[in-house]
Amino acid sequence: MKKSLLFIVVILMFGIRINAQTADQVKANFKSLVMEAATDFKKVQKEVLEIDTSTRTEYFACDKSLGSTFEAICVNANDNTTYFSSKFEYSKTSELIKANEILPGILDEVNAMVKTGKYKGRDYDKNETVSITEVKDLDGNYIIEIESKTDKVNSNRSYLMIVIYGKSWGKK
């Protein structure tokens, strides 16, 4: 019982910490995560959250948050790639609101990166329901991908996902 209560308190504290972030704090965290990608997020990587043995992927907590309840630093042992992923599920009202609050600031940062001339960016539709904003460096290495899915048939499948690729990702 004590362990369950402690677990619930930790989850509530984590949720309060995430929800209390302003759009400016999330924007600062985003910029920091982009910089940390150069070292595969080693300085901001914390304890293991989960290990998926079927995909050989370990999910780690991160010091920096974009405000989603589902985010982690992901390390894939198959190809030694690392990336940070933050997914906002639109079926949850709080996640939908948070995504709408932070997305303009993050897109401003992405556009500023491309304007420096050090990155190339593009927007495209993957299919009818999925739109992608992609940023690569001038060598073609993946840096950022912002994916949004709007499913008009089943809104439970709609989301916004922000992925920041670690240096190990490369051109894959």
Contacts in CASP RR format, 6 or more apart in sequence:
PFRMAT RR
TARGET T0000
AUTHOR 0000-0000-0000
METHOD contacts of the structure
MODEL  1
MKKSLLFIVVILMFGIRINAQTADQVKANFKSLVMEAATDFKKVQKEVLE
IDTSTRTEYFACDKSLGSTFEAICVNANDNTTYFSSKFEYSKTSELIKAN
EILPGILDEVNAMVKTGKYKGRDYDKNETVSITEVKDLDGNYIIEIESKT
DKVNSNRSYLMIVIYGKSWGKK
15 69 0 8 1.000
17 65 0 8 1.000
18 65 0 8 1.000
18 67 0 8 1.000
18 68 0 8 1.000
18 69 0 8 1.000
19 67 0 8 1.000
19 94 0 8 1.000
19 98 0 8 1.000
21 29 0 8 1.000
21 65 0 8 1.000
21 67 0 8 1.000
23 101 0 8 1.000
23 102 0 8 1.000
23 104 0 8 1.000
23 105 0 8 1.000
26 65 0 8 1.000
26 66 0 8 1.000
26 67 0 8 1.000
26 101 0 8 1.000
26 102 0 8 1.000
26 106 0 8 1.000
27 102 0 8 1.000
27 105 0 8 1.000
27 106 0 8 1.000
27 108 0 8 1.000
27 109 0 8 1.000
29 64 0 8 1.000
29 65 0 8 1.000
29 66 0 8 1.000
30 66 0 8 1.000
30 106 0 8 1.000
30 109 0 8 1.000
30 162 0 8 1.000
30 164 0 8 1.000
31 109 0 8 1.000
32 44 0 8 1.000
32 64 0 8 1.000
33 41 0 8 1.000
33 44 0 8 1.000
33 62 0 8 1.000
33 64 0 8 1.000
33 66 0 8 1.000
33 84 0 8 1.000
33 164 0 8 1.000
34 109 0 8 1.000
34 113 0 8 1.000
34 143 0 8 1.000
34 144 0 8 1.000
34 164 0 8 1.000
36 42 0 8 1.000
36 43 0 8 1.000
36 44 0 8 1.000
36 64 0 8 1.000
37 84 0 8 1.000
37 143 0 8 1.000
37 164 0 8 1.000
37 165 0 8 1.000
37 166 0 8 1.000
37 167 0 8 1.000
38 166 0 8 1.000
38 167 0 8 1.000
39 167 0 8 1.000
40 75 0 8 1.000
40 82 0 8 1.000
40 166 0 8 1.000
40 167 0 8 1.000
40 168 0 8 1.000
41 62 0 8 1.000
41 73 0 8 1.000
41 82 0 8 1.000
41 84 0 8 1.000
41 166 0 8 1.000
43 63 0 8 1.000
44 62 0 8 1.000
44 63 0 8 1.000
44 64 0 8 1.000
44 73 0 8 1.000
45 60 0 8 1.000
45 61 0 8 1.000
45 62 0 8 1.000
45 63 0 8 1.000
45 73 0 8 1.000
46 60 0 8 1.000
46 61 0 8 1.000
46 62 0 8 1.000
46 63 0 8 1.000
47 60 0 8 1.000
47 61 0 8 1.000
48 58 0 8 1.000
48 59 0 8 1.000
48 60 0 8 1.000
48 61 0 8 1.000
49 59 0 8 1.000
49 60 0 8 1.000
49 61 0 8 1.000
49 72 0 8 1.000
50 58 0 8 1.000
50 59 0 8 1.000
50 72 0 8 1.000
51 57 0 8 1.000
51 58 0 8 1.000
51 59 0 8 1.000
52 58 0 8 1.000
52 59 0 8 1.000
55 76 0 8 1.000
55 78 0 8 1.000
56 76 0 8 1.000
56 77 0 8 1.000
56 78 0 8 1.000
57 74 0 8 1.000
57 75 0 8 1.000
57 76 0 8 1.000
57 77 0 8 1.000
58 74 0 8 1.000
58 75 0 8 1.000
58 77 0 8 1.000
59 72 0 8 1.000
59 73 0 8 1.000
59 74 0 8 1.000
60 72 0 8 1.000
60 73 0 8 1.000
60 74 0 8 1.000
60 75 0 8 1.000
61 72 0 8 1.000
61 73 0 8 1.000
62 71 0 8 1.000
62 72 0 8 1.000
62 73 0 8 1.000
62 84 0 8 1.000
65 71 0 8 1.000
65 86 0 8 1.000
66 86 0 8 1.000
66 102 0 8 1.000
66 106 0 8 1.000
66 162 0 8 1.000
67 86 0 8 1.000
67 88 0 8 1.000
67 98 0 8 1.000
67 102 0 8 1.000
68 86 0 8 1.000
68 87 0 8 1.000
68 88 0 8 1.000
68 95 0 8 1.000
68 98 0 8 1.000
68 99 0 8 1.000
69 92 0 8 1.000
69 95 0 8 1.000
70 86 0 8 1.000
70 87 0 8 1.000
70 88 0 8 1.000
70 89 0 8 1.000
71 84 0 8 1.000
71 85 0 8 1.000
71 86 0 8 1.000
71 87 0 8 1.000
72 84 0 8 1.000
72 85 0 8 1.000
73 82 0 8 1.000
73 83 0 8 1.000
73 84 0 8 1.000
74 82 0 8 1.000
74 83 0 8 1.000
74 84 0 8 1.000
74 85 0 8 1.000
75 81 0 8 1.000
75 82 0 8 1.000
76 82 0 8 1.000
79 172 0 8 1.000
80 168 0 8 1.000
81 165 0 8 1.000
81 166 0 8 1.000
81 168 0 8 1.000
81 169 0 8 1.000
81 170 0 8 1.000
81 172 0 8 1.000
82 165 0 8 1.000
82 166 0 8 1.000
82 167 0 8 1.000
82 168 0 8 1.000
82 169 0 8 1.000
83 163 0 8 1.000
83 164 0 8 1.000
83 165 0 8 1.000
83 166 0 8 1.000
83 169 0 8 1.000
84 163 0 8 1.000
84 164 0 8 1.000
84 166 0 8 1.000
85 161 0 8 1.000
85 162 0 8 1.000
85 163 0 8 1.000
86 161 0 8 1.000
86 162 0 8 1.000
86 163 0 8 1.000
87 159 0 8 1.000
87 160 0 8 1.000
87 161 0 8 1.000
87 162 0 8 1.000
88 95 0 8 1.000
88 96 0 8 1.000
88 98 0 8 1.000
88 99 0 8 1.000
88 159 0 8 1.000
88 160 0 8 1.000
88 161 0 8 1.000
89 95 0 8 1.000
89 156 0 8 1.000
89 158 0 8 1.000
89 159 0 8 1.000
90 96 0 8 1.000
90 99 0 8 1.000
90 155 0 8 1.000
90 158 0 8 1.000
90 159 0 8 1.000
90 160 0 8 1.000
91 155 0 8 1.000
91 156 0 8 1.000
91 157 0 8 1.000
91 158 0 8 1.000
99 160 0 8 1.000
103 146 0 8 1.000
103 160 0 8 1.000
106 146 0 8 1.000
106 162 0 8 1.000
107 133 0 8 1.000
107 146 0 8 1.000
110 121 0 8 1.000
110 133 0 8 1.000
110 135 0 8 1.000
110 144 0 8 1.000
110 146 0 8 1.000
113 119 0 8 1.000
113 135 0 8 1.000
113 143 0 8 1.000
113 144 0 8 1.000
114 120 0 8 1.000
114 121 0 8 1.000
114 135 0 8 1.000
117 138 0 8 1.000
118 137 0 8 1.000
118 138 0 8 1.000
119 135 0 8 1.000
119 136 0 8 1.000
119 137 0 8 1.000
119 138 0 8 1.000
119 143 0 8 1.000
120 135 0 8 1.000
120 136 0 8 1.000
120 137 0 8 1.000
120 138 0 8 1.000
120 140 0 8 1.000
121 133 0 8 1.000
121 134 0 8 1.000
121 135 0 8 1.000
121 136 0 8 1.000
122 133 0 8 1.000
122 134 0 8 1.000
123 131 0 8 1.000
123 132 0 8 1.000
123 133 0 8 1.000
123 134 0 8 1.000
124 131 0 8 1.000
124 132 0 8 1.000
124 134 0 8 1.000
125 131 0 8 1.000
125 132 0 8 1.000
126 132 0 8 1.000
126 147 0 8 1.000
129 149 0 8 1.000
129 150 0 8 1.000
129 151 0 8 1.000
129 152 0 8 1.000
130 147 0 8 1.000
130 148 0 8 1.000
130 149 0 8 1.000
131 147 0 8 1.000
131 148 0 8 1.000
131 149 0 8 1.000
131 150 0 8 1.000
132 145 0 8 1.000
132 146 0 8 1.000
132 147 0 8 1.000
133 144 0 8 1.000
133 145 0 8 1.000
133 146 0 8 1.000
134 142 0 8 1.000
134 144 0 8 1.000
134 145 0 8 1.000
134 146 0 8 1.000
135 142 0 8 1.000
135 143 0 8 1.000
135 144 0 8 1.000
135 145 0 8 1.000
136 142 0 8 1.000
136 143 0 8 1.000
137 143 0 8 1.000
139 171 0 8 1.000
140 170 0 8 1.000
140 171 0 8 1.000
141 165 0 8 1.000
141 167 0 8 1.000
141 169 0 8 1.000
141 170 0 8 1.000
141 171 0 8 1.000
142 165 0 8 1.000
142 169 0 8 1.000
142 170 0 8 1.000
142 171 0 8 1.000
142 172 0 8 1.000
143 164 0 8 1.000
143 165 0 8 1.000
144 162 0 8 1.000
144 163 0 8 1.000
144 164 0 8 1.000
144 165 0 8 1.000
145 162 0 8 1.000
145 163 0 8 1.000
145 165 0 8 1.000
146 160 0 8 1.000
146 161 0 8 1.000
146 162 0 8 1.000
146 163 0 8 1.000
147 159 0 8 1.000
147 160 0 8 1.000
147 161 0 8 1.000
147 163 0 8 1.000
148 159 0 8 1.000
148 160 0 8 1.000
148 161 0 8 1.000
149 157 0 8 1.000
149 158 0 8 1.000
149 159 0 8 1.000
150 158 0 8 1.000
151 157 0 8 1.000
151 158 0 8 1.000
END
